[in-house]
Amino acid sequence: MDDNKLDELIRRVSLFHGLERDDVAKIFSKGMTMRALKDDVIFYKGTVGNQMYIVLGGKVGVFKGEKCLAELGTGDMFGEMALVNKEPRSATVKAIEASHLFVLSESTFQYLLTKRVAVQVLLNIVRTLSQRLKASAANTG
């Protein structure tokens, strides 16, 4: 990954806030990327997974049935609850347009990241979940 792309991801991806550039480069060297075509399902509600995803390009939708609950674009993450608990996925995620995704597995997270980096990533996940919870409460209340 070139330096400009890495710098942009560090700025745009909340998962990487507070991490050093070298830490983010190491995360990318340990993970993998995947491509999803329009309408490809990334995962289904009710399945158990151990991977989280970051949208590097394109757009995905978070669905409950036919209803799109959220659209996520470059820099957004999803599936992070798989790194926090072992419960089934709470929604289906599919590509709304052709997308490029970074995949971070639980094993990469647990065994390959330093404790300092893992703690910062977890704090970033908690912040993201907290923001989503507040937004959800504001939309229903």
PyRosetta script that sets phi, psi and omega in degrees:
from pyrosetta import init, pose_from_sequence

init()
pose = pose_from_sequence("MDDNKLDELIRRVSLFHGLERDDVAKIFSKGMTMRALKDDVIFYKGTVGNQMYIVLGGKVGVFKGEKCLAELGTGDMFGEMALVNKEPRSATVKAIEASHLFVLSESTFQYLLTKRVAVQVLLNIVRTLSQRLKASAANTG")
pose.set_psi(1, 133.5)
pose.set_omega(1, -177.8)
pose.set_phi(2, -75.4)
pose.set_psi(2, 161.7)
pose.set_omega(2, -174.1)
pose.set_phi(3, -61.5)
pose.set_psi(3, -40.0)
pose.set_omega(3, -179.0)
pose.set_phi(4, -64.4)
pose.set_psi(4, -42.6)
pose.set_omega(4, 179.2)
pose.set_phi(5, -64.5)
pose.set_psi(5, -41.5)
pose.set_omega(5, 179.2)
pose.set_phi(6, -63.3)
pose.set_psi(6, -44.8)
pose.set_omega(6, 178.8)
pose.set_phi(7, -61.6)
pose.set_psi(7, -40.5)
pose.set_omega(7, 178.9)
pose.set_phi(8, -63.9)
pose.set_psi(8, -42.8)
pose.set_omega(8, 179.4)
pose.set_phi(9, -64.3)
pose.set_psi(9, -39.5)
pose.set_omega(9, 178.9)
pose.set_phi(10, -60.4)
pose.set_psi(10, -39.6)
pose.set_omega(10, 179.0)
pose.set_phi(11, -71.1)
pose.set_psi(11, -40.2)
pose.set_omega(11, -169.6)
pose.set_phi(12, -90.6)
pose.set_psi(12, -24.4)
pose.set_omega(12, -172.8)
pose.set_phi(13, -98.1)
pose.set_psi(13, 113.6)
pose.set_omega(13, -177.2)
pose.set_phi(14, -60.8)
pose.set_psi(14, -25.9)
pose.set_omega(14, 179.2)
pose.set_phi(15, -60.6)
pose.set_psi(15, -27.4)
pose.set_omega(15, -174.5)
pose.set_phi(16, -97.8)
pose.set_psi(16, -0.9)
pose.set_omega(16, -179.2)
pose.set_phi(17, -59.3)
pose.set_psi(17, 135.7)
pose.set_omega(17, 178.8)
pose.set_phi(18, 84.0)
pose.set_psi(18, -0.4)
pose.set_omega(18, 179.3)
pose.set_phi(19, -97.7)
pose.set_psi(19, 150.5)
pose.set_omega(19, 175.1)
pose.set_phi(20, -74.8)
pose.set_psi(20, 155.7)
pose.set_omega(20, 179.5)
pose.set_phi(21, -55.7)
pose.set_psi(21, -42.9)
pose.set_omega(21, 179.7)
pose.set_phi(22, -63.1)
pose.set_psi(22, -34.7)
pose.set_omega(22, 178.4)
pose.set_phi(23, -64.4)
pose.set_psi(23, -44.0)
pose.set_omega(23, -179.7)
pose.set_phi(24, -66.4)
pose.set_psi(24, -41.1)
pose.set_omega(24, 177.6)
pose.set_phi(25, -60.7)
pose.set_psi(25, -39.4)
pose.set_omega(25, 179.1)
pose.set_phi(26, -66.2)
pose.set_psi(26, -41.8)
pose.set_omega(26, 177.5)
pose.set_phi(27, -58.2)
pose.set_psi(27, -46.0)
pose.set_omega(27, -179.9)
pose.set_phi(28, -66.5)
pose.set_psi(28, -31.0)
pose.set_omega(28, 178.8)
pose.set_phi(29, -72.3)
pose.set_psi(29, -23.4)
pose.set_omega(29, -178.2)
pose.set_phi(30, -93.3)
pose.set_psi(30, -24.0)
pose.set_omega(30, -178.0)
pose.set_phi(31, -90.8)
pose.set_psi(31, -169.1)
pose.set_omega(31, 178.3)
pose.set_phi(32, -137.6)
pose.set_psi(32, 163.4)
pose.set_omega(32, 176.2)
pose.set_phi(33, -116.1)
pose.set_psi(33, 158.1)
pose.set_omega(33, 176.8)
pose.set_phi(34, -143.4)
pose.set_psi(34, 157.2)
pose.set_omega(34, 175.8)
pose.set_phi(35, -109.9)
pose.set_psi(35, 141.9)
pose.set_omega(35, 175.0)
pose.set_phi(36, -127.6)
pose.set_psi(36, 130.7)
pose.set_omega(36, 176.1)
pose.set_phi(37, -81.9)
pose.set_psi(37, 160.3)
pose.set_omega(37, 177.3)
pose.set_phi(38, -50.7)
pose.set_psi(38, 132.5)
pose.set_omega(38, 179.2)
pose.set_phi(39, 77.3)
pose.set_psi(39, -1.2)
pose.set_omega(39, 173.2)
pose.set_phi(40, -66.5)
pose.set_psi(40, 135.0)
pose.set_omega(40, 175.8)
pose.set_phi(41, -85.9)
pose.set_psi(41, 128.4)
pose.set_omega(41, 178.1)
pose.set_phi(42, -81.8)
pose.set_psi(42, -48.1)
pose.set_omega(42, 170.4)
pose.set_phi(43, -156.1)
pose.set_psi(43, 157.5)
pose.set_omega(43, -178.7)
pose.set_phi(44, -101.4)
pose.set_psi(44, 147.9)
pose.set_omega(44, 172.1)
pose.set_phi(45, -56.6)
pose.set_psi(45, 138.5)
pose.set_omega(45, 177.0)
pose.set_phi(46, 92.9)
pose.set_psi(46, -16.2)
pose.set_omega(46, 177.2)
pose.set_phi(47, -81.9)
pose.set_psi(47, 156.5)
pose.set_omega(47, 177.5)
pose.set_phi(48, -101.1)
pose.set_psi(48, 133.1)
pose.set_omega(48, -179.5)
pose.set_phi(49, -135.7)
pose.set_psi(49, 163.8)
pose.set_omega(49, 176.7)
pose.set_phi(50, -131.1)
pose.set_psi(50, 31.1)
pose.set_omega(50, -179.7)
pose.set_phi(51, -131.4)
pose.set_psi(51, 145.4)
pose.set_omega(51, 169.6)
pose.set_phi(52, -116.8)
pose.set_psi(52, 163.8)
pose.set_omega(52, -172.2)
pose.set_phi(53, -132.5)
pose.set_psi(53, 149.7)
pose.set_omega(53, 172.2)
pose.set_phi(54, -125.9)
pose.set_psi(54, 130.8)
pose.set_omega(54, 178.9)
pose.set_phi(55, -78.2)
pose.set_psi(55, 115.0)
pose.set_omega(55, 177.5)
pose.set_phi(56, -90.3)
pose.set_psi(56, -23.3)
pose.set_omega(56, 178.2)
pose.set_phi(57, -171.1)
pose.set_psi(57, 151.3)
pose.set_omega(57, -178.8)
pose.set_phi(58, 93.6)
pose.set_psi(58, -158.4)
pose.set_omega(58, -176.7)
pose.set_phi(59, -151.9)
pose.set_psi(59, 137.1)
pose.set_omega(59, 175.5)
pose.set_phi(60, -122.3)
pose.set_psi(60, 158.4)
pose.set_omega(60, 177.7)
pose.set_phi(61, -118.5)
pose.set_psi(61, 144.2)
pose.set_omega(61, 175.9)
pose.set_phi(62, -102.6)
pose.set_psi(62, 120.2)
pose.set_omega(62, -171.6)
pose.set_phi(63, -121.2)
pose.set_psi(63, 142.8)
pose.set_omega(63, 164.4)
pose.set_phi(64, -118.1)
pose.set_psi(64, 108.2)
pose.set_omega(64, -172.6)
pose.set_phi(65, 64.7)
pose.set_psi(65, -130.1)
pose.set_omega(65, 179.2)
pose.set_phi(66, -90.0)
pose.set_psi(66, -10.2)
pose.set_omega(66, -175.7)
pose.set_phi(67, -82.8)
pose.set_psi(67, 125.8)
pose.set_omega(67, 177.1)
pose.set_phi(68, -85.0)
pose.set_psi(68, 113.7)
pose.set_omega(68, -179.0)
pose.set_phi(69, -81.7)
pose.set_psi(69, -31.6)
pose.set_omega(69, -178.0)
pose.set_phi(70, -159.8)
pose.set_psi(70, 149.4)
pose.set_omega(70, 171.0)
pose.set_phi(71, -112.1)
pose.set_psi(71, 133.6)
pose.set_omega(71, -177.9)
pose.set_phi(72, -120.0)
pose.set_psi(72, 136.0)
pose.set_omega(72, -178.7)
pose.set_phi(73, -123.3)
pose.set_psi(73, -164.6)
pose.set_omega(73, -175.9)
pose.set_phi(74, -50.8)
pose.set_psi(74, 127.4)
pose.set_omega(74, 179.1)
pose.set_phi(75, 95.8)
pose.set_psi(75, -17.5)
pose.set_omega(75, -180.0)
pose.set_phi(76, -80.9)
pose.set_psi(76, 150.7)
pose.set_omega(76, 177.1)
pose.set_phi(77, -117.9)
pose.set_psi(77, 156.7)
pose.set_omega(77, 176.0)
pose.set_phi(78, -153.1)
pose.set_psi(78, 161.0)
pose.set_omega(78, -179.8)
pose.set_phi(79, 79.9)
pose.set_psi(79, 8.8)
pose.set_omega(79, -175.1)
pose.set_phi(80, -67.6)
pose.set_psi(80, -20.7)
pose.set_omega(80, 177.6)
pose.set_phi(81, -62.5)
pose.set_psi(81, -23.5)
pose.set_omega(81, 177.9)
pose.set_phi(82, -63.7)
pose.set_psi(82, -26.0)
pose.set_omega(82, 177.8)
pose.set_phi(83, -85.8)
pose.set_psi(83, -13.7)
pose.set_omega(83, -175.9)
pose.set_phi(84, -100.3)
pose.set_psi(84, -39.0)
pose.set_omega(84, 179.1)
pose.set_phi(85, -141.7)
pose.set_psi(85, 174.3)
pose.set_omega(85, -176.1)
pose.set_phi(86, -106.9)
pose.set_psi(86, 19.8)
pose.set_omega(86, -177.7)
pose.set_phi(87, -78.3)
pose.set_psi(87, 156.8)
pose.set_omega(87, 178.2)
pose.set_phi(88, -60.2)
pose.set_psi(88, 153.4)
pose.set_omega(88, 178.0)
pose.set_phi(89, -57.3)
pose.set_psi(89, 139.3)
pose.set_omega(89, -175.3)
pose.set_phi(90, -90.4)
pose.set_psi(90, -6.5)
pose.set_omega(90, -179.6)
pose.set_phi(91, -156.5)
pose.set_psi(91, 166.5)
pose.set_omega(91, 173.4)
pose.set_phi(92, -96.2)
pose.set_psi(92, 138.9)
pose.set_omega(92, 176.4)
pose.set_phi(93, -120.6)
pose.set_psi(93, 129.2)
pose.set_omega(93, 177.0)
pose.set_phi(94, -138.7)
pose.set_psi(94, 156.5)
pose.set_omega(94, -179.0)
pose.set_phi(95, -72.4)
pose.set_psi(95, 126.6)
pose.set_omega(95, 174.8)
pose.set_phi(96, -84.4)
pose.set_psi(96, -29.9)
pose.set_omega(96, 173.4)
pose.set_phi(97, -143.0)
pose.set_psi(97, 167.5)
pose.set_omega(97, 178.6)
pose.set_phi(98, -52.9)
pose.set_psi(98, 131.6)
pose.set_omega(98, -172.3)
pose.set_phi(99, -135.3)
pose.set_psi(99, 154.7)
pose.set_omega(99, 175.8)
pose.set_phi(100, -119.2)
pose.set_psi(100, 123.7)
pose.set_omega(100, -173.2)
pose.set_phi(101, -123.0)
pose.set_psi(101, 144.2)
pose.set_omega(101, 170.2)
pose.set_phi(102, -98.7)
pose.set_psi(102, 135.2)
pose.set_omega(102, -176.8)
pose.set_phi(103, -115.3)
pose.set_psi(103, 125.1)
pose.set_omega(103, 177.1)
pose.set_phi(104, -118.0)
pose.set_psi(104, 116.5)
pose.set_omega(104, -177.5)
pose.set_phi(105, -89.2)
pose.set_psi(105, 160.9)
pose.set_omega(105, 177.9)
pose.set_phi(106, -60.2)
pose.set_psi(106, -39.8)
pose.set_omega(106, -178.2)
pose.set_phi(107, -65.9)
pose.set_psi(107, -39.9)
pose.set_omega(107, 175.7)
pose.set_phi(108, -61.6)
pose.set_psi(108, -45.6)
pose.set_omega(108, -178.4)
pose.set_phi(109, -60.8)
pose.set_psi(109, -48.1)
pose.set_omega(109, -174.2)
pose.set_phi(110, -75.5)
pose.set_psi(110, -38.8)
pose.set_omega(110, -168.8)
pose.set_phi(111, -105.8)
pose.set_psi(111, -21.2)
pose.set_omega(111, -173.6)
pose.set_phi(112, -107.7)
pose.set_psi(112, -18.7)
pose.set_omega(112, 179.7)
pose.set_phi(113, -91.6)
pose.set_psi(113, 146.6)
pose.set_omega(113, 176.3)
pose.set_phi(114, -67.8)
pose.set_psi(114, 158.9)
pose.set_omega(114, -180.0)
pose.set_phi(115, -59.6)
pose.set_psi(115, -40.3)
pose.set_omega(115, -179.6)
pose.set_phi(116, -61.1)
pose.set_psi(116, -45.9)
pose.set_omega(116, -179.7)
pose.set_phi(117, -67.5)
pose.set_psi(117, -43.7)
pose.set_omega(117, -179.7)
pose.set_phi(118, -60.6)
pose.set_psi(118, -42.4)
pose.set_omega(118, 179.3)
pose.set_phi(119, -64.1)
pose.set_psi(119, -43.5)
pose.set_omega(119, 179.7)
pose.set_phi(120, -64.2)
pose.set_psi(120, -41.0)
pose.set_omega(120, 178.6)
pose.set_phi(121, -63.2)
pose.set_psi(121, -43.7)
pose.set_omega(121, 177.5)
pose.set_phi(122, -61.8)
pose.set_psi(122, -42.2)
pose.set_omega(122, 176.7)
pose.set_phi(123, -60.3)
pose.set_psi(123, -40.5)
pose.set_omega(123, 178.4)
pose.set_phi(124, -65.5)
pose.set_psi(124, -38.5)
pose.set_omega(124, 176.4)
pose.set_phi(125, -63.7)
pose.set_psi(125, -45.2)
pose.set_omega(125, 179.4)
pose.set_phi(126, -60.3)
pose.set_psi(126, -42.9)
pose.set_omega(126, 178.5)
pose.set_phi(127, -61.2)
pose.set_psi(127, -43.8)
pose.set_omega(127, 179.7)
pose.set_phi(128, -63.0)
pose.set_psi(128, -45.2)
pose.set_omega(128, 179.2)
pose.set_phi(129, -63.3)
pose.set_psi(129, -39.2)
pose.set_omega(129, 178.7)
pose.set_phi(130, -63.2)
pose.set_psi(130, -43.6)
pose.set_omega(130, 178.4)
pose.set_phi(131, -63.3)
pose.set_psi(131, -40.0)
pose.set_omega(131, 178.9)
pose.set_phi(132, -66.2)
pose.set_psi(132, -39.5)
pose.set_omega(132, 178.5)
pose.set_phi(133, -63.5)
pose.set_psi(133, -44.4)
pose.set_omega(133, 178.1)
pose.set_phi(134, -62.6)
pose.set_psi(134, -43.4)
pose.set_omega(134, 179.3)
pose.set_phi(135, -63.7)
pose.set_psi(135, -40.0)
pose.set_omega(135, 179.2)
pose.set_phi(136, -64.7)
pose.set_psi(136, -43.3)
pose.set_omega(136, 179.2)
pose.set_phi(137, -64.0)
pose.set_psi(137, -38.7)
pose.set_omega(137, 179.6)
pose.set_phi(138, -67.3)
pose.set_psi(138, -34.6)
pose.set_omega(138, -178.7)
pose.set_phi(139, -76.3)
pose.set_psi(139, -23.7)
pose.set_omega(139, -178.4)
pose.set_phi(140, -98.9)
pose.set_psi(140, -14.5)
pose.set_omega(140, -176.1)
pose.set_phi(141, -105.0)
pose.dump_pdb("model.pdb")
